[in-house]
Amino acid sequence: MSAGASSLLNVADPATYRPAPGSIPESPGVYRFRDPGGRVIYVGKAKSLRQRLNSYFADFAGLHPRTQTMLTTAASVDWTVVGTEVEALQLEYSWIKEFDPRFNVKYRDDKSYPYLAVTMGEDFPRVQVMRGAKRKGTRYFGPYSHAWAIRETVDLLLRVFPVRTCSAGVFRRAGQIGRPCLLGYIDKCSAPCVGRVTPEEHRALAEDFCDFVAGNTGRFIKRLEREMREAAAVEEYERAARLRDDVQALQRALEKQTVVLGDDTDCDVIALAEDPLEAAVQVFYVRGGRIRGQRGWVVDKVEEAGPGELVEQFLLQMYGEATIPREILVPARPPDEAALIELLSEQRGSRVDLRVPQRGDKKSLMETVERNAKESLAQHKLRRASDLTTRSRALQEIADALDLDQAPLRIECYDVSHIQGENVVASMVVFEDGLARKSEYRRFSIRTGEGDVASIYEVICRRFKRYLEERAATGELDAGTEDAAAHDGTTHGGAGRDAAENGEVAHNGAAHDEDGYGAAERGGAGTPIDPETGRPRKFAYPPNLVVVDGGPAQAAAAQRALDELGIDDIAVCGLAKRLEEVWLPGDDQPVILPRSSEGLYLLQRVRDEAHRFAITYHRTKRSKSLKESALDHVPGLGPARRQALLRHFGSVKRLREASAEEIREVPGIGRATAEAIVAALRGESPSPAEQGS
């Protein structure tokens, strides 16, 4: 069911899209507010849809200021009826995850937290400190407040569990020269790189390391104490002394983890600190009665929400993909407690207890976590006040310098990357409100290869042809613009033809650039939305300002591309690296921003991010082309053995320098094939790209 405004242009008054009296069911369900473009901007659930939705329209003046903003931004509301409150929770979580509505509560890390990671997916597992997205096949412990605390603990444990800690490059080089690194000589690594232990023995060490860090500590200390006594009984005093030191090392590692609850207690302790606009959440992870990790989040309040509502939203977001303990201590009971417990228990596969501690050790621990939350909120407010002020000043300085009507809230920056005209690529990065919006980054494989100026012209044409095509598909273009778009081959389907001519993939008339995003930089968060489905579209939103990496020639090329497409409401500038001069199309002299200008600093950050993103894509393409060009001509060498060769030697350059006998050491490579590889590679002169690898 849905209710929408008769005119999408009139969105200031929520009364224009208020559902008709009696049209909203009294059943439980989930509702969505959408903006004029059809993008979902808020998702909510209710026991009674009628009662909840009517509360939005009954007393507008009495609503929370951000709720008022949401209602005046929206143009329609629709809803879905469900059978139970548990189904409503599930659907609300699914929609929030899918649409990432801008007005929903979003808990974000208040800082980057390090984890202790063991790469069990590798042949020789490695212990290391890791941040960022989690990887498949790796066991994580934490998060911890400080990386140095992890390293201190690891240093103690390596004495007993000498697991590899070196990088892949160091490990490979040690194996090639037959000599371990320093840790191998001081017995803090079992040196699997030189065969001191078998892969099975090293994996057993890694599994024991994980068991100890996970809390199964007693059996290791008891085993070492027993071996120490046995060694002393047979007068092996040196070995007994070494085992004694091992026991002391494990005990010191345990002392760093404070005992707070009973040995059999596994729980997460969650506390809140809030003010009318923001809230901070702190979580202590208790396993085996000891604090194993700590993590914090901050959130902007979208509407008037008490501690119970904040707890419910946090639990849904936090445990959507995380491991759920058997007990969760919270500062307040959520409004739909029974439904939430049922949902969490279903995800865990066994009963989950949700409790508000009233007395004893758990109450004391909750107070400690709450003090941490208050401190986190205070620190966040200090950082944010400075950050918001700086970003606002930077955007206003850019607007004043470029004579823009308003601050450029959305900036797109383009850069081109290549080596001597080979593997030419371009990047598009997006900054909104002065912050990087990585979910909207795009990258392009350039077809013309006629220099940086031509590449900038091509990428601007391709990006804004998609913009016009998607605007035409939604009916938002006026007739004159549609005629111009049709003339340039950019009506619905035209972009698909343009893509096909340039070797891109076209589907149903919509062009898609080669992107190949990593999981961290791809996705739907904040991306343009198809009005029919509410799902992401690629290029439907225009920027206020286009920045190109370069001087007057590049800026003029970008402006020419926009002019030919009939787009006249987007500002363009170029940022030259040498003197950090800002060039406007058609101007003989650059705009000089002061070196201390926040506006210049923001433009530099945008340009540098575009450069980084372009370089990353170029290196990926260059590496792929090297592998293909250097080994494709060897007869009888298939993809699997090519990959094995590159894995063994690390690069085409090293493979080219290897002898036939060294190449034969790679499994699956015989004498004839090795000689053919040597003949093919040494008869081929290396490309400039290979020389730089």
C-alpha positions as CSV (number, residue, x, y, z in Angstrom):
1,M,0.0,0.0,0.0
2,S,1.2,3.6,-0.5
3,A,0.2,7.2,-0.4
4,G,2.0,9.8,-2.6
5,A,1.8,13.5,-3.4
6,S,0.1,14.5,-6.6
7,S,3.0,16.7,-7.5
8,L,6.5,15.6,-6.5
9,L,7.7,19.2,-6.7
10,N,5.6,20.2,-3.6
11,V,7.4,18.4,-0.7
12,A,7.5,21.2,1.9
13,D,4.1,20.3,3.4
14,P,3.7,16.7,4.7
15,A,-0.1,17.1,4.3
16,T,0.3,16.8,0.5
17,Y,1.1,13.1,0.8
18,R,-0.7,12.2,4.1
19,P,-2.6,8.9,3.6
20,A,-6.4,9.2,3.4
21,P,-8.3,8.7,6.7
22,G,-9.0,5.0,7.3
23,S,-6.6,3.8,4.6
24,I,-3.9,2.7,7.0
25,P,-4.4,-0.7,8.5
26,E,-4.1,-1.2,12.3
27,S,-1.9,-4.3,11.8
28,P,1.8,-4.6,12.7
29,G,4.0,-3.7,9.8
30,V,7.0,-1.8,8.3
31,Y,6.7,1.6,6.5
32,R,9.0,3.6,4.2
33,F,9.2,7.3,3.5
34,R,10.5,8.2,0.1
35,D,11.9,11.4,-1.4
36,P,10.7,12.9,-4.7
37,G,13.2,10.7,-6.6
38,G,11.8,7.6,-5.1
39,R,14.8,7.0,-2.8
40,V,13.9,5.4,0.6
41,I,14.9,7.9,3.2
42,Y,13.4,6.3,6.4
43,V,12.3,2.9,7.4
44,G,10.3,2.2,10.6
45,K,8.2,-0.6,12.2
46,A,5.1,-0.4,14.3
47,K,2.7,-2.6,16.2
48,S,-0.1,-0.6,14.7
49,L,0.7,1.1,11.4
50,R,-2.3,3.4,11.7
51,Q,-1.3,4.7,15.1
52,R,2.3,5.2,14.3
53,L,1.9,6.9,10.9
54,N,-0.8,9.2,12.2
55,S,1.6,10.4,14.9
56,Y,3.8,11.8,12.1
57,F,1.0,14.0,10.7
58,A,-1.0,14.9,13.8
59,D,1.2,17.5,15.4
60,F,4.1,18.6,13.1
61,A,5.3,21.4,15.4
62,G,5.7,19.0,18.4
63,L,8.0,16.6,16.5
64,H,11.8,16.2,16.9
65,P,13.6,18.7,14.6
66,R,15.2,15.9,12.5
67,T,11.8,14.2,12.2
68,Q,10.4,17.4,10.8
69,T,13.3,17.5,8.3
70,M,12.6,14.0,7.3
71,L,8.9,14.7,6.7
72,T,9.6,17.8,4.6
73,T,12.2,15.9,2.6
74,A,9.8,13.0,1.9
75,A,7.2,13.0,-0.9
76,S,5.4,9.7,-0.2
77,V,5.0,6.9,2.3
78,D,4.2,3.2,1.8
79,W,3.9,0.2,4.1
80,T,3.9,-3.6,4.2
81,V,1.7,-5.5,6.6
82,V,3.3,-8.5,8.5
83,G,1.9,-11.2,10.8
84,T,4.0,-10.7,13.9
85,E,6.4,-8.3,15.7
86,V,9.3,-10.7,15.0
87,E,8.6,-10.5,11.2
88,A,8.4,-6.7,11.5
89,L,11.9,-6.6,13.2
90,Q,13.3,-8.9,10.5
91,L,11.8,-6.8,7.6
92,E,12.9,-3.5,9.2
93,Y,16.5,-4.8,9.5
94,S,16.5,-6.1,5.9
95,W,15.2,-2.8,4.5
96,I,17.6,-0.7,6.5
97,K,20.5,-2.9,5.3
98,E,19.3,-2.8,1.7
99,F,18.3,0.8,1.3
100,D,20.6,2.5,3.9
101,P,18.1,5.3,4.5
102,R,19.7,8.6,5.3
103,F,17.3,9.4,8.2
104,N,17.6,6.1,10.0
105,V,19.8,5.7,13.1
106,K,23.3,4.6,11.9
107,Y,25.8,3.4,14.5
108,R,29.3,4.1,13.3
109,D,32.6,3.3,14.9
110,D,34.0,6.2,17.0
111,K,37.5,5.1,15.9
112,S,39.3,2.4,14.1
113,Y,39.7,-0.6,16.4
114,P,42.5,-3.2,16.0
115,Y,41.9,-6.9,16.2
116,L,44.3,-9.8,16.9
117,A,44.0,-12.0,13.7
118,V,45.2,-15.5,12.9
119,T,45.0,-16.3,9.2
120,M,43.9,-19.9,9.5
121,G,43.0,-19.9,5.8
122,E,46.7,-19.9,4.8
123,D,49.0,-22.9,4.5
124,F,51.1,-21.5,7.3
125,P,48.8,-19.4,9.5
126,R,50.1,-16.0,10.6
127,V,49.5,-13.9,13.7
128,Q,49.1,-10.2,13.1
129,V,47.2,-7.0,14.1
130,M,44.5,-6.1,11.7
131,R,41.9,-3.3,11.2
132,G,39.1,-2.8,8.7
133,A,36.9,-5.4,7.0
134,K,37.1,-9.0,8.1
135,R,38.4,-11.6,5.7
136,K,37.2,-15.1,5.1
137,G,39.3,-17.9,6.7
138,T,40.8,-15.6,9.4
139,R,40.0,-15.9,13.1
140,Y,39.6,-12.6,15.0
141,F,40.0,-11.8,18.7
142,G,39.0,-8.4,20.1
143,P,38.6,-5.6,19.2
144,Y,41.1,-4.0,21.5
145,S,41.6,-0.3,22.4
146,H,45.3,-0.2,21.4
147,A,47.4,-2.0,19.0
148,W,50.4,-1.9,21.4
149,A,48.4,-3.9,23.9
150,I,47.9,-6.7,21.3
151,R,51.6,-6.7,20.4
152,E,52.7,-7.0,24.1
153,T,50.4,-10.0,24.6
154,V,51.5,-11.6,21.3
155,D,55.2,-11.1,22.3
156,L,54.6,-13.0,25.5
157,L,52.6,-15.8,23.8
158,L,55.1,-16.4,21.0
159,R,57.5,-17.9,23.6
160,V,55.1,-20.7,24.1
161,F,53.3,-20.8,20.8
162,P,56.0,-19.8,18.2
163,V,53.6,-19.1,15.3
164,R,54.7,-17.2,12.2
165,T,54.2,-13.4,12.3
166,C,56.1,-12.3,9.2
167,S,54.6,-11.0,6.0
168,A,54.3,-13.1,2.8
169,G,57.3,-11.4,1.2
170,V,59.6,-12.0,4.2
171,F,58.4,-15.6,4.5
172,R,59.0,-16.3,0.8
173,R,62.5,-14.7,0.8
174,A,63.5,-16.7,3.9
175,G,62.5,-19.9,2.2
176,Q,64.5,-19.0,-1.0
177,I,67.7,-18.2,0.9
178,G,67.2,-21.1,3.4
179,R,67.8,-18.9,6.5
180,P,65.0,-17.8,8.9
181,C,64.6,-14.3,10.3
182,L,65.6,-13.1,13.7
183,L,62.5,-14.5,15.5
184,G,63.5,-17.9,14.2
185,Y,66.9,-17.6,15.9
186,I,65.5,-16.5,19.2
187,D,62.9,-19.2,19.3
188,K,59.9,-16.9,18.9
189,C,59.0,-18.5,15.6
190,S,59.1,-22.2,14.7
191,A,60.5,-21.2,11.3
192,P,58.2,-23.1,9.0
193,C,59.8,-21.1,6.1
194,V,62.9,-23.3,6.3
195,G,61.2,-26.5,7.2
196,R,62.0,-26.7,11.0
197,V,58.4,-27.8,11.5
198,T,55.9,-29.4,9.1
199,P,52.8,-27.6,8.0
200,E,50.7,-29.8,10.3
201,E,52.9,-29.1,13.3
202,H,52.8,-25.3,12.6
203,R,49.0,-25.4,12.2
204,A,48.7,-27.2,15.5
205,L,50.7,-24.4,17.2
206,A,48.3,-21.8,15.6
207,E,45.3,-23.7,16.8
208,D,46.7,-23.9,20.4
209,F,47.4,-20.1,20.1
210,C,43.8,-19.5,19.2
211,D,42.5,-21.7,22.0
212,F,44.5,-19.8,24.6
213,V,43.5,-16.4,23.3
214,A,39.9,-17.5,23.2
215,G,40.0,-18.3,26.9
216,N,40.8,-22.0,27.1
217,T,43.9,-21.2,29.2
218,G,43.9,-23.7,32.1
219,R,45.0,-26.8,30.2
220,F,48.0,-25.1,28.7
221,I,49.4,-23.9,32.0
222,K,48.7,-27.2,33.7
223,R,50.4,-29.1,30.9
224,L,53.5,-26.9,31.1
225,E,53.7,-27.2,34.9
226,R,53.4,-31.0,34.6
227,E,56.2,-31.1,32.0
228,M,58.3,-28.8,34.2
229,R,58.0,-31.1,37.2
230,E,58.8,-34.1,35.0
231,A,61.9,-32.4,33.6
232,A,63.1,-31.5,37.1
233,A,62.5,-35.1,38.3
234,V,65.0,-36.4,35.7
235,E,67.4,-33.6,36.4
236,E,66.8,-31.8,33.0
237,Y,67.1,-28.5,34.8
238,E,67.7,-26.3,31.8
239,R,64.5,-27.6,30.1
240,A,62.6,-27.2,33.4
241,A,63.8,-23.6,33.8
242,R,62.7,-22.9,30.2
243,L,59.2,-24.4,30.9
244,R,59.0,-22.4,34.1
245,D,59.6,-19.2,32.1
246,D,56.9,-20.3,29.7
247,V,54.4,-20.7,32.5
248,Q,55.3,-17.2,33.8
249,A,54.9,-15.7,30.3
250,L,51.4,-17.2,30.0
251,Q,50.5,-16.0,33.5
252,R,51.7,-12.4,32.6
253,A,49.5,-12.5,29.4
254,L,46.5,-13.5,31.5
255,E,47.2,-10.7,34.0
256,K,46.7,-8.2,31.2
257,Q,43.0,-9.3,30.9
258,T,41.1,-8.2,34.0
259,V,38.9,-10.8,35.7
260,V,35.5,-9.2,36.2
261,L,32.9,-12.0,36.4
262,G,32.8,-15.8,37.0
263,D,35.0,-18.1,34.9
264,D,32.0,-19.5,33.0
265,T,30.5,-16.1,32.1
266,D,30.3,-15.1,28.4
267,C,28.4,-11.9,27.8
268,D,28.5,-8.5,26.0
269,V,28.0,-5.5,28.3
270,I,26.4,-2.5,26.5
271,A,26.1,1.0,27.9
272,L,24.8,4.4,26.6
273,A,25.6,8.0,27.0
274,E,23.3,10.5,25.2
275,D,22.3,14.1,24.7
276,P,19.3,15.4,22.8
277,L,21.1,15.1,19.4
278,E,23.6,12.3,19.7
279,A,24.4,9.1,21.7
280,A,27.5,7.0,22.3
281,V,27.5,3.3,22.8
282,Q,30.3,1.3,24.4
283,V,30.5,-2.5,24.5
284,F,32.8,-4.7,26.6
285,Y,33.2,-8.3,25.4
286,V,33.5,-10.7,28.4
287,R,34.6,-14.2,27.7
288,G,35.5,-16.7,30.4
289,G,34.9,-14.0,33.0
290,R,37.7,-11.8,31.5
291,I,37.3,-8.6,29.4
292,R,38.6,-9.7,25.9
293,G,37.8,-6.6,24.0
294,Q,36.1,-3.2,23.8
295,R,34.5,-1.2,21.1
296,G,32.5,2.1,20.7
297,W,30.0,3.6,18.4
298,V,28.4,7.0,18.0
299,V,25.0,7.8,16.5
300,D,22.9,10.9,15.4
301,K,19.4,10.7,16.8
302,V,16.9,11.0,14.0
303,E,13.8,11.3,16.2
304,E,12.9,11.4,19.8
305,A,14.1,8.0,21.0
306,G,14.7,6.8,24.6
307,P,17.3,4.4,25.8
308,G,15.1,1.4,25.1
309,E,14.6,2.3,21.4
310,L,18.3,3.0,21.0
311,V,19.2,-0.3,22.5
312,E,16.8,-2.1,20.2
313,Q,18.2,-0.4,17.1
314,F,21.8,-1.1,18.2
315,L,21.2,-4.8,18.8
316,L,19.6,-5.2,15.4
317,Q,22.5,-3.5,13.7
318,M,25.3,-5.0,15.8
319,Y,24.2,-8.6,15.8
320,G,22.9,-8.7,12.2
321,E,26.2,-10.4,11.2
322,A,28.2,-10.6,14.4
323,T,28.5,-13.6,16.9
324,I,25.8,-13.4,19.5
325,P,26.8,-14.5,23.1
326,R,24.4,-16.3,25.4
327,E,23.9,-13.2,27.6
328,I,23.6,-9.5,26.8
329,L,23.6,-6.9,29.5
330,V,21.9,-3.7,28.5
331,P,21.1,-0.4,30.2
332,A,17.4,-0.4,29.4
333,R,14.8,-2.9,28.1
334,P,13.8,-2.5,24.5
335,P,10.1,-1.8,23.8
336,D,9.7,-5.1,21.8
337,E,11.8,-7.2,24.2
338,A,10.1,-10.6,23.7
339,A,10.2,-10.3,19.9
340,L,13.9,-9.2,19.9
341,I,14.9,-12.1,22.2
342,E,13.1,-14.5,19.9
343,L,14.9,-13.1,16.9
344,L,18.4,-13.1,18.5
345,S,17.8,-16.6,19.8
346,E,16.8,-17.8,16.4
347,Q,20.0,-16.3,14.9
348,R,22.2,-17.8,17.6
349,G,20.6,-21.2,17.5
350,S,20.0,-21.3,21.3
351,R,18.5,-19.1,24.0
352,V,19.8,-15.6,24.4
353,D,19.2,-13.7,27.7
354,L,18.7,-10.0,27.6
355,R,19.2,-8.5,31.1
356,V,19.4,-5.1,32.9
357,P,21.8,-5.7,35.8
358,Q,20.5,-4.4,39.2
359,R,23.2,-5.3,41.7
360,G,26.5,-7.1,42.2
361,D,29.5,-7.4,39.9
362,K,27.5,-7.1,36.7
363,K,26.0,-3.8,37.9
364,S,29.5,-2.5,38.7
365,L,30.8,-3.5,35.3
366,M,27.9,-1.8,33.7
367,E,28.8,1.4,35.5
368,T,32.4,1.1,34.2
369,V,31.2,0.7,30.7
370,E,28.8,3.7,31.1
371,R,31.7,5.9,32.2
372,N,33.6,4.9,29.1
373,A,30.5,5.7,27.0
374,K,30.3,9.2,28.6
375,E,34.0,9.8,27.9
376,S,33.6,8.6,24.3
377,L,30.6,11.0,23.7
378,A,32.6,14.0,25.2
379,Q,35.6,13.2,22.9
380,H,33.4,12.8,19.9
381,K,31.6,16.1,20.4
382,L,35.0,17.9,20.6
383,R,36.2,16.3,17.4
384,R,32.9,16.8,15.6
385,A,32.5,20.5,16.5
386,S,35.9,21.2,15.0
387,D,35.4,19.0,12.0
388,L,32.0,20.4,11.1
389,T,33.2,23.9,11.4
390,T,36.3,23.2,9.3
391,R,34.3,21.4,6.5
392,S,31.7,24.2,6.4
393,R,34.4,26.8,6.1
394,A,36.1,24.9,3.4
395,L,33.0,24.5,1.3
396,Q,32.1,28.1,1.6
397,E,35.7,29.2,0.7
398,I,35.4,27.1,-2.5
399,A,32.1,28.6,-3.3
400,D,33.4,32.2,-2.9
401,A,36.6,31.5,-4.9
402,L,34.8,30.0,-7.8
403,D,31.8,32.4,-7.6
404,L,29.3,29.6,-7.1
405,D,25.7,30.4,-6.0
406,Q,25.9,27.9,-3.1
407,A,28.4,25.7,-1.4
408,P,29.3,22.6,-3.4
409,L,27.8,20.0,-1.2
410,R,28.6,17.2,-3.8
411,I,32.0,17.3,-5.5
412,E,33.1,14.8,-8.1
413,C,36.8,14.6,-9.1
414,Y,38.3,12.8,-12.1
415,D,41.9,11.7,-12.7
416,V,43.6,9.7,-15.4
417,S,46.4,7.1,-14.8
418,H,48.7,5.3,-17.3
419,I,52.3,4.5,-18.1
420,Q,53.4,5.7,-21.5
421,G,49.9,5.5,-22.8
422,E,49.4,1.9,-21.8
423,N,46.5,0.6,-19.7
424,V,44.8,4.0,-19.6
425,V,42.2,4.3,-16.8
426,A,40.2,7.1,-15.1
427,S,38.7,7.4,-11.7
428,M,35.7,9.3,-10.3
429,V,35.5,10.0,-6.6
430,V,32.7,11.6,-4.8
431,F,32.8,13.9,-1.7
432,E,29.5,14.9,0.0
433,D,29.5,17.6,2.7
434,G,33.3,17.5,2.6
435,L,33.5,13.7,3.3
436,A,34.4,10.9,0.9
437,R,31.4,8.8,-0.3
438,K,33.3,5.7,-1.3
439,S,30.1,3.8,-2.2
440,E,29.7,6.1,-5.2
441,Y,33.2,5.9,-6.5
442,R,33.5,4.7,-10.2
443,R,36.3,3.8,-12.4
444,F,36.6,3.7,-16.2
445,S,38.8,1.9,-18.7
446,I,39.7,4.6,-21.3
447,R,39.3,3.6,-25.0
448,T,40.8,6.5,-26.9
449,G,44.3,6.6,-25.5
450,E,45.0,10.0,-27.1
451,G,46.4,11.8,-24.1
452,D,45.1,13.1,-20.8
453,V,43.0,15.8,-22.3
454,A,41.2,13.4,-24.6
455,S,40.8,11.0,-21.7
456,I,39.2,13.6,-19.5
457,Y,36.8,14.6,-22.3
458,E,35.9,10.9,-22.8
459,V,35.2,10.1,-19.2
460,I,33.1,13.3,-18.6
461,C,31.1,12.4,-21.7
462,R,30.5,8.9,-20.5
463,R,29.6,9.8,-16.9
464,F,27.1,12.5,-17.9
465,K,25.6,10.5,-20.8
466,R,24.6,8.0,-18.1
467,Y,23.3,10.8,-16.0
468,L,21.1,12.1,-18.8
469,E,20.0,8.6,-19.8
470,E,18.9,7.8,-16.3
471,R,17.1,11.1,-15.9
472,A,15.3,10.5,-19.2
473,A,14.3,7.0,-17.9
474,T,12.6,8.6,-14.9
475,G,10.9,11.3,-17.0
476,E,12.7,14.1,-15.2
477,L,14.2,15.7,-18.3
478,D,12.3,18.4,-20.1
479,A,11.6,18.1,-23.8
480,G,14.5,20.3,-24.9
481,T,17.0,18.4,-22.8
482,E,15.6,15.1,-24.1
483,D,16.1,16.3,-27.7
484,A,19.7,17.3,-26.9
485,A,20.3,13.9,-25.2
486,A,18.8,12.1,-28.2
487,H,21.0,14.1,-30.5
488,D,24.1,12.9,-28.5
489,G,22.9,9.3,-28.4
490,T,22.0,9.5,-24.7
491,T,18.3,8.7,-24.5
492,H,17.3,5.5,-22.9
493,G,19.2,2.8,-24.9
494,G,21.6,5.3,-26.4
495,A,24.0,4.9,-23.6
496,G,23.8,1.2,-24.2
497,R,24.8,1.7,-27.8
498,D,27.6,4.0,-26.7
499,A,28.8,1.4,-24.3
500,A,28.8,-1.3,-26.9
501,E,30.9,0.9,-29.3
502,N,33.4,1.4,-26.5
503,G,33.7,-2.3,-25.6
504,E,31.7,-1.9,-22.4
505,V,29.0,-4.2,-21.1
506,A,25.4,-3.1,-21.9
507,H,22.3,-4.5,-20.3
508,N,18.8,-3.3,-21.2
509,G,20.2,-0.1,-22.7
510,A,22.1,0.9,-19.5
511,A,25.8,1.2,-19.7
512,H,28.1,-0.1,-17.0
513,D,31.7,0.9,-16.8
514,E,34.4,-1.6,-15.9
515,D,34.7,-1.2,-12.2
516,G,35.6,-4.4,-10.3
517,Y,35.2,-2.7,-6.9
518,G,36.5,-4.3,-3.8
519,A,33.9,-5.0,-1.1
520,A,34.9,-2.0,0.9
521,E,34.5,0.5,-1.9
522,R,31.5,-0.8,-3.7
523,G,27.9,-0.9,-2.8
524,G,24.5,0.7,-2.3
525,A,25.0,3.0,0.6
526,G,23.8,6.4,-0.5
527,T,23.9,5.6,-4.2
528,P,21.2,7.0,-6.6
529,I,17.9,5.0,-6.4
530,D,15.6,3.7,-9.1
531,P,12.1,5.2,-8.2
532,E,10.3,2.0,-9.1
533,T,12.3,-0.5,-7.0
534,G,14.1,1.8,-4.5
535,R,17.4,0.1,-5.5
536,P,20.7,1.8,-6.5
537,R,21.2,3.5,-9.8
538,K,24.6,4.4,-10.9
539,F,24.7,8.0,-12.2
540,A,21.4,9.7,-11.5
541,Y,22.7,12.4,-9.2
542,P,24.6,15.3,-10.6
543,P,27.4,17.1,-8.6
544,N,27.5,20.8,-7.8
545,L,31.2,20.9,-8.8
546,V,33.4,18.8,-11.2
547,V,37.1,18.9,-10.4
548,V,39.6,17.5,-12.8
549,D,43.3,16.8,-12.1
550,G,45.1,19.1,-14.4
551,G,45.4,22.7,-15.7
552,P,43.5,24.8,-18.2
553,A,43.5,22.2,-21.0
554,Q,41.8,19.5,-18.8
555,A,39.3,22.0,-17.4
556,A,38.4,23.2,-20.9
557,A,38.0,19.5,-22.1
558,A,35.6,18.8,-19.2
559,Q,33.6,22.0,-19.9
560,R,33.4,21.2,-23.6
561,A,32.0,17.7,-22.8
562,L,29.3,19.2,-20.6
563,D,28.5,21.9,-23.2
564,E,28.0,19.3,-25.9
565,L,25.6,17.4,-23.7
566,G,23.6,20.5,-23.0
567,I,24.4,20.6,-19.3
568,D,24.9,24.1,-18.0
569,D,24.2,24.0,-14.3
570,I,27.4,22.2,-13.1
571,A,30.6,24.1,-12.3
572,V,34.0,22.9,-13.5
573,C,37.5,23.6,-12.3
574,G,40.9,22.0,-12.7
575,L,43.6,21.7,-10.0
576,A,47.1,21.7,-11.3
577,K,49.6,19.8,-9.2
578,R,52.7,22.0,-9.6
579,L,51.6,25.2,-7.9
580,E,48.2,24.0,-6.7
581,E,46.5,26.5,-9.0
582,V,42.7,26.3,-9.6
583,W,41.8,26.8,-13.2
584,L,38.3,27.8,-14.5
585,P,37.4,27.0,-18.1
586,G,38.2,29.9,-20.5
587,D,40.1,31.9,-17.9
588,D,43.6,33.1,-18.8
589,Q,44.7,33.3,-15.1
590,P,44.3,30.7,-12.4
591,V,42.4,31.3,-9.1
592,I,44.9,31.4,-6.3
593,L,43.7,30.2,-3.0
594,P,45.8,30.9,0.1
595,R,48.1,28.1,1.2
596,S,46.4,28.1,4.6
597,S,42.9,27.9,3.0
598,E,40.7,25.1,4.2
599,G,39.1,25.2,0.7
600,L,42.4,24.5,-1.0
601,Y,43.1,21.7,1.5
602,L,39.7,20.1,0.7
603,L,40.3,20.3,-3.1
604,Q,43.7,18.7,-2.5
605,R,42.2,15.9,-0.5
606,V,39.6,15.3,-3.3
607,R,42.3,15.3,-6.0
608,D,44.6,13.1,-4.1
609,E,41.8,10.6,-3.4
610,A,41.0,10.5,-7.1
611,H,44.7,10.0,-7.9
612,R,44.9,7.1,-5.4
613,F,41.8,5.4,-6.8
614,A,43.0,5.7,-10.4
615,I,46.5,4.4,-9.5
616,T,45.0,1.4,-7.7
617,Y,42.9,0.5,-10.8
618,H,45.8,1.1,-13.2
619,R,48.1,-1.2,-11.2
620,T,45.4,-3.9,-11.2
621,K,45.1,-3.7,-15.0
622,R,48.8,-3.5,-15.5
623,S,49.4,-6.6,-13.4
624,K,46.8,-8.5,-15.3
625,S,48.2,-7.5,-18.7
626,L,51.7,-8.4,-17.6
627,K,50.7,-11.9,-16.6
628,E,48.8,-12.3,-19.9
629,S,51.4,-10.8,-22.2
630,A,54.6,-12.3,-20.8
631,L,53.5,-16.0,-20.5
632,D,50.7,-16.4,-23.0
633,H,53.1,-17.3,-25.8
634,V,54.7,-20.3,-24.0
635,P,53.3,-23.5,-25.7
636,G,51.7,-25.9,-23.3
637,L,51.5,-23.5,-20.4
638,G,48.0,-23.2,-19.1
639,P,46.5,-20.7,-16.6
640,A,47.0,-22.9,-13.6
641,R,50.7,-23.4,-14.2
642,R,51.2,-19.7,-15.1
643,Q,49.7,-18.8,-11.8
644,A,51.9,-21.3,-10.0
645,L,55.0,-19.8,-11.6
646,L,54.1,-16.3,-10.6
647,R,53.3,-17.4,-7.1
648,H,56.7,-19.1,-6.8
649,F,58.8,-16.3,-8.2
650,G,56.7,-13.3,-7.2
651,S,57.0,-11.4,-10.5
652,V,57.6,-11.8,-14.2
653,K,61.0,-10.0,-13.8
654,R,62.3,-12.7,-11.4
655,L,60.9,-15.5,-13.5
656,R,62.8,-14.0,-16.5
657,E,66.0,-14.1,-14.6
658,A,65.6,-17.7,-13.4
659,S,67.3,-20.7,-15.0
660,A,65.6,-23.7,-16.4
661,E,66.7,-25.8,-13.4
662,E,65.1,-23.2,-11.0
663,I,61.9,-23.1,-13.0
664,R,61.7,-26.9,-12.9
665,E,61.4,-26.7,-9.1
666,V,57.8,-25.4,-9.6
667,P,55.4,-28.4,-9.3
668,G,54.1,-29.4,-12.7
669,I,56.9,-27.9,-14.8
670,G,59.0,-30.4,-16.7
671,R,62.4,-30.0,-18.5
672,A,60.9,-29.2,-21.9
673,T,58.4,-26.7,-20.6
674,A,61.1,-25.0,-18.4
675,E,63.4,-24.6,-21.4
676,A,60.5,-23.3,-23.5
677,I,59.7,-20.7,-20.8
678,V,63.3,-19.5,-20.7
679,A,63.5,-19.3,-24.5
680,A,60.2,-17.4,-24.7
681,L,60.9,-14.9,-21.9
682,R,64.5,-14.1,-22.7
683,G,63.6,-13.6,-26.4
684,E,61.0,-11.0,-25.3
685,S,62.2,-7.5,-24.3
686,P,60.5,-6.3,-21.1
687,S,57.8,-3.5,-21.5
688,P,58.2,-0.2,-19.6
689,A,55.4,-1.3,-17.3
690,E,57.4,-4.5,-16.4
691,Q,60.5,-2.5,-15.8
692,G,58.6,-0.4,-13.2
693,S,57.1,-3.4,-11.4
